[in-house]
């Protein structure tokens, strides 16, 4: 497996596999980035995984207690 790291500005796109996969940065905020992926019909997308350092979302009762 190889690793690719690129800096993108909002509106910029990266293309992979002769255009079968296109990744674009549609917007961002201090904590998140909005990515757009355009994939060829036969590209398989894996289920999202939760990173080890991700916290589960707070339910409303927990938010109210804070």
JONORZI-V746808 format. One record per residue. SS is DSSP state (~ for helix, > for strand, _ for the rest). PSI is psi as a letter, one per 40 degrees, with the letter a starting at -180 (* if undefined). Layout:
ss: (SS:SS)
psi: (PSI:PSI)
This chain:
ss: (_:_:_:_:_:_:_:_:_:_:_:_:>:>:>:>:_:_:_:_:>:>:>:>:>:>:>:>:_:_:_:_:>:>:>:>:>:>:>:_:_:_:_:_:_:_:_:_:_:_:_:_:_:_:_:_:_:_:_:~:~:~:~:~:~:_)
psi: (i:i:h:h:h:i:h:i:i:h:e:i:i:h:h:i:f:f:e:d:h:h:h:i:h:d:i:i:i:d:e:i:h:h:i:h:h:h:i:i:d:e:h:h:h:i:i:i:i:h:i:d:e:h:i:i:i:h:i:d:d:d:d:d:d:*)
